[in-house]
Amino acid sequence: MPKSPERCQEIREETRSKILHDSMLYFARNGFAGTKISDLAKHIGIGQGTLYIYFKSKEELFNEIYTLTNYSEDIKNLKILVHLPVSAQKKIRELSKSIMANLMQDENYAAKVALNTQMTFEKKEFVSEETIYQSELYQLTEKIIIQGQKEGSVVDGVPMKLADYFWGVVYLYSLKKLFTTKYELISEEDLARILLKDET
């Protein structure tokens, strides 16, 4: 018995969702440059021709994934956090809590972190040897670090390098979440401690 038009549409939507989900993980691991469509199709478990039915090119597929995983919501929330009239210590604890909750509960969040970090490297967003990023995520984190250094609650060091280190740890644990089965996730306290001075 032939499938109804509604069921055919459901199958198309399910296939498209699977392509996006599995491709996101593959790109997060291999980056854009390190991804071949033939290998990607094999990883997804579909024919290369099927993939091209849904996306005309690797670029089109990647652009859609990148749109889905961009940091716009995170940046919006971080902007709000930056401007709250509370201590930097509280902001860092809140940021760490949010990141770790997302990492524990959402594989897509881990993929988003990994994918955006990969793109930072591929786009060569470094603008000097001091690892100054053009990424707004890093710049907003830097603002909180500067506030904390003035308040005396954040460790000494170049603020952007500290932001780099903080997000580098998040990236590492995102990769562990995506690609390993046996690992221990750090706590929100461990993540916050990267930036905060020891209170003892």
C-alpha atoms as one frame of an Amber mdcrd trajectory, in Angstrom:
protein
   0.000   0.000   0.000   1.480   3.376  -0.992   2.321   5.905   1.673   0.024
   8.871   2.139   1.324  12.344   1.157   1.349  13.239   4.855   3.508  10.196
   5.714   5.855  10.979   2.817   6.251  14.517   4.170   6.949  13.152   7.670
   9.648  10.856   6.268  11.247  13.780   4.389  11.258  15.889   7.567  12.675
  13.021   9.654  15.425  12.392   7.084  16.285  16.096   6.921  16.440  16.307
  10.731  18.700  13.241  10.871  21.006  14.732   8.234  21.258  18.000  10.186
  21.804  16.301  13.544  24.405  13.773  12.369  26.165  16.343  10.179  26.407
  18.755  13.092  28.268  16.118  15.120  30.475  15.223  12.163  31.382  18.842
  11.421  32.022  19.428  15.139  34.572  16.630  15.108  36.181  17.253  11.712
  35.577  20.915  10.929  34.367  22.191   7.561  37.649  21.707   5.708  38.096
  18.175   7.065  34.659  16.991   5.937  34.095  15.205   2.625  30.498  14.717
   1.494  31.149  11.038   0.694  32.453  10.386   4.223  29.641  12.421   5.746
  26.955  10.469   3.854  28.539   7.201   4.993  28.602   8.472   8.605  24.891
   9.382   8.408  24.029   6.053   6.788  22.544   7.429   3.583  23.637   7.608
  -0.039  25.522  10.661  -1.224  22.754  11.280  -3.784  20.156  11.323  -1.005
  22.126  13.975   0.829  22.152  16.128  -2.318  18.354  15.846  -2.556  18.122
  17.802   0.696  21.167  20.091   0.359  22.745  21.262  -2.901  26.273  21.412
  -1.477  28.422  20.940   1.583  28.397  24.729   1.971  24.604  24.900   2.021
  24.384  22.097   4.590  27.063  23.659   6.762  25.501  27.123   6.585  22.188
  25.750   7.794  23.872  23.898  10.660  25.900  26.967  11.546  22.717  29.052
  11.600  21.048  26.502  13.890  24.022  26.391  16.242  25.078  30.012  16.357
  25.640  31.706  19.676  23.023  34.449  19.229  20.864  33.290  22.168  23.936
  32.706  24.360  25.325  36.125  23.445  21.980  37.775  24.220  21.932  36.091
  27.653  25.583  36.930  28.282  24.946  40.600  27.409  22.169  40.672  29.996
  24.491  39.041  32.532  27.296  41.536  31.812  24.989  44.484  32.541  23.374
  43.126  35.706  24.245  45.199  38.800  25.817  42.234  40.623  29.372  41.180
  41.386  31.532  39.550  38.726  31.883  36.584  41.050  28.126  36.041  40.905
  28.140  36.498  37.111  30.905  33.915  36.670  29.110  31.432  38.923  25.865
  31.953  36.997  27.624  31.592  33.630  29.378  28.416  34.789  26.123  26.977
  36.132  24.327  27.644  32.841  27.133  26.172  30.708  27.433  22.984  32.773
  23.655  22.472  32.867  23.544  22.807  29.087  26.461  20.416  28.626  24.874
  17.781  30.856  21.414  17.990  29.311  21.925  18.824  25.654  24.194  17.087
  23.145  23.348  19.843  20.662  24.826  22.444  23.017  28.090  20.477  23.133
  28.064  20.264  19.336  27.400  24.003  19.104  30.415  24.788  21.319  32.645
  22.402  19.358  31.424  23.621  15.979  31.769  27.307  16.802  35.269  26.736
  18.175  36.209  24.822  15.014  34.955  27.731  12.938  36.969  30.186  15.006
  40.089  28.285  13.995  39.044  27.840  10.373  38.076  31.494   9.954  41.356
  32.517  11.601  39.573  34.866  13.988  42.841  35.463  15.826  43.781  39.053
  15.152  47.106  39.120  16.968  49.593  36.914  18.755  47.925  37.825  22.068
  44.980  35.544  21.117  42.557  38.445  20.911  39.413  37.072  19.348  36.827
  38.973  17.421  34.212  36.627  18.919  31.596  38.553  20.879  31.326  35.637
  23.306  34.964  36.100  24.304  34.670  39.886  24.447  31.682  39.715  26.809
  33.449  37.178  29.020  36.455  39.507  29.054  34.249  42.325  30.393  33.144
  40.190  33.332  36.757  39.219  34.013  37.865  42.884  33.997  35.056  43.737
  36.432  36.119  40.840  38.669  39.760  41.870  38.622  38.751  45.364  39.738
  36.635  43.852  42.519  39.455  41.523  43.513  37.540  38.275  42.973  39.100
  37.176  39.656  42.636  35.843  39.228  45.352  38.059  37.779  46.235  37.778
  34.118  45.418  39.146  30.686  41.594  39.182  30.615  41.256  37.912  27.035
  43.693  35.073  27.675  41.664  34.114  30.747  38.480  34.175  28.632  40.274
  31.989  26.095  41.277  29.525  28.814  37.754  29.435  30.275  36.102  28.712
  26.913  38.920  26.321  26.008  37.948  24.155  28.981  34.289  24.322  27.900
  35.381  23.226  24.412  37.379  20.301  25.816  34.441  19.007  27.821  32.113
  19.526  24.870  34.335  17.214  22.824  34.382  14.688  25.658  30.588  14.819
  25.844  30.285  14.226  22.104  32.962  11.666  21.432  33.773   9.659  24.557
  31.681   7.386  26.709  33.755   7.286  29.879  34.657  10.661  31.304  33.848
  12.687  34.355  32.256  16.049  33.709  33.632  18.861  35.834  31.258  20.679
  38.156  30.056  24.256  37.757  32.255  25.061  40.756  35.314  23.626  38.953
  34.548  25.734  35.891  34.048  28.931  37.912  37.316  28.255  39.771  39.218
  28.749  36.501  38.545  32.482  36.863  37.784  33.047  40.542  40.355  33.458
  43.259  40.410  30.882  46.014  38.201  32.203  48.797  40.067  30.390  51.574
